[in-house]
Amino acid sequence: MTKQEKVDFVITTLKQLYPEIPIPLDHKDPYTLLIAVLMSAQSTDVRVNQITPLLFERADNPYDMIKLSVEEIREIIKPVGLSPMKSKGIHGLSHILIDKHNGEVPKTYEELEALPAVGHKTAAVVLSQAFGIPAFPVDTHIHRLMYRWNLTNGKNVVQTEKDAKRLFPEELWNDLHLQIIWYGREYSPARGWDLDKDIITKTIGRKSVLDDYYKKKK
């Protein structure tokens, strides 16, 4: 298979498996999405979805959020981990949204990444899922799968994002990044991986990855 055929195979297979694409993090607008994505760093979406309703019950907009102290926010979001940094970030960015952006979440990488505790991936998720702006946020699942599929050398997420954007058509980025995440969780996890169920890796996978898999199976 040529690289283009591999890319087409990935797109077609994912479209068949995930014609409807659920959004992993529960939210109702750009602000609640931003907070949920920030909280999801080094935590699971399931855990975040359990905690965000408790936080949003108290404050689901920047104006109410700054009425809470950093300690109060921290107390609510403790179960998701890294709560000292995340609570400061949530409080700080809510102030900046009010002071600089009329309480609205901005729509550019530059402005989003200038907010405390908001990195490139968080900004990319917000742009794509809240505003429909083409972005390709790379999380651990996408990083792992792009390497397994031999579509990137997997040196770092920056390189993986560049390769994904180069290989896949821009109009598909927003759907694809979510489809790959769901596929990674369901068929190609880091642990407990069953290659027989992982049709994409089985078909186009990097030779060294497949060899390694079969070696361990022996």
N, C-alpha and C positions, 0 to 999 in steps of 0.2 A: 504493500500500500504506500502511495505517496503521502507526504505530509498533509496535502489538501484533502485527500480521501479520508485520512484519519480524522481530520477536523470535521468533515462532513458526517462521518460515522458517529462522532460524539454528539453533534448537534441533533441528528436524526433520532438517535437512541434516547437522548434526554427528553426530546419533545414527545416521544411515544410514552415514556415512563411518567413524565410530569406535564401533561397538557395544561393542567391547572396548577399554579405554583403558589403554595401557601407562604406567607411571610412569617419567618421564624419568631420574631419578637412582637408581642402584642403592643399596639399603640393606637392612638386616634388622630394624631396630627404630627407635624414635623418636630415640635418640642418634645412630646412624649417619646417619639422614636429616638431622638438625639440622646435623651436620658437613658433609655433602655439599652442602646448600643454602647454607650459609655460604661454602663454597669456590666455589660456582658464580657468585658475584658477578663480573661483567665477565669471565666465562670461558664456555666451551661445556660443555654437559652431557657431551658425548663425552669431552672432555679430563678433566673431573672423574671420570668413570667409569673412566678409565685410571689415575688416581692414587689414588683412595680405597682400592682393594684393598691397595696398598702401605702406606698409613697404617694401615688397619684390621688388617693382619697384625701390626703392632707394638702397636696399641692400638685396640680397638673398644668401649671403655667409659671413663667418666671416670677411674676408679681407675688404669687402666693408662696413660691419656693423661698424667696429671700426673707419671708417672714419667719421661716424656720431657722434655727441656728444650725451651724455645721454639725454640732453634737447630736441634735435631734434627727437630722438626715442620716447621720452615721448609725444611729441606734436602729433606725428602720431598715437600712440596707446592709447591715452587718452580715447576714447569711450569704451574701454573694461574694464575700472576700474583697480584699484590698479596700475596705470601707474608709479608712482614713483619707486616702488619696481621692477616692471617688466622691466622697461627701464634700470635700473641699472644692473639687472640680465642679460638681453640680451647683453648689452655692455660688462659686466664683463666676461660672459662665452665665448663670441666671442674671447676675448683676450686670455683666457686660452686654447681654442681649437687651436689657432695659436701657442702659446708658447709651449704647452705640447703635442699636438696631430696632428701636421702637418696640422691643419685646418680641420681635420676630426672629426666626432662625434664618441666617443668611444662606445664600445659594451659590457660594463659590468656595473652592478648596481653600483659598488664601484666608478668607474670613473665618471659615469653620476651624481651620487648623490653628488660628490665632487664639481660639478659646481654650481655657485650661482643661487639661485631661482629654483633649480631643486630638487624636492622631490622624494620620492619613487614611487608615482603614475606616475609622468611625466616620470621617468626613465623606468618604466614598459611599458608604452605606446610606447615609442621610441623603446625599445628592440623588442616588439612584432610586431609593425606595420612597422617599418623601416627595421628591420633585420630578422624578422621571428623567433626570439628566443622565446620559450614558456614563457609567463608571464601572470599574471591575474590581470591587473590593476583594482582596485575597486574604482568606483566613486559613487556618491550618488544614482544613479539608481540601480546599482548592490547591494549596501549595503541594500537598501530598499527592493528589490525583494528577495534577499537571506533570509532576515528576514521574509517577508510575506510567503515565501515558506517553512519556518521552516527548512531551511538548515544551519542556523547559529543562534546563540543567539543574534547576532546583537549588541554586546557591543561596538565594534569599528571596523574600517575598517581593522585593522591589523588582528583581529580574523576572520573577514569575508573572507579576502584573503586566510588565512590558510585553512579555511573550504572549500572554493571553489577549492583550489588546491588539497585538500585531496579527495574530492568527484568526481570531473570531471577528465576524462583522459587527461593527459598532451598534447597529440597531438591535443586536441580540444580547449585548453585554448584560443588561439589567436582568433579563430572564435567565441567562446562562449561569451567572454567578450563583444564583439561588438554586437552580437545578443541580449544579455540581455539588453544592453543599448537601442537599438532600440525598443525592446519589452516594456521596462519600459516607454519610451516616448510615445509609441503609445497606449498601452493597460493597463498599470498599473502605471499611474502617481501619484505623491504625492497629487495633488489637482484635483478635477473634475473627480475622479476615478469612473468608472462604472464596477462593478464586473462581470456583465453579459458578458461584452466583454473580460474580463480577464480570458481566459480559464485555464491558468496554476494555478493562485491563486485560482480560483474557484474549481479546481480539487484537488490540493494538499496543499492548504493554511493552515497556522497555525490557530488552532481553535480560539484562542483569537482574532486574526486579523479579521476573518470572523464574529465572534460574535459581535465584536465592529462595523463592517461595517453595519450589519443588524440592530443593535440597533440604529445607527444614521439615518438609512433610515426610521425608524418608524415615 
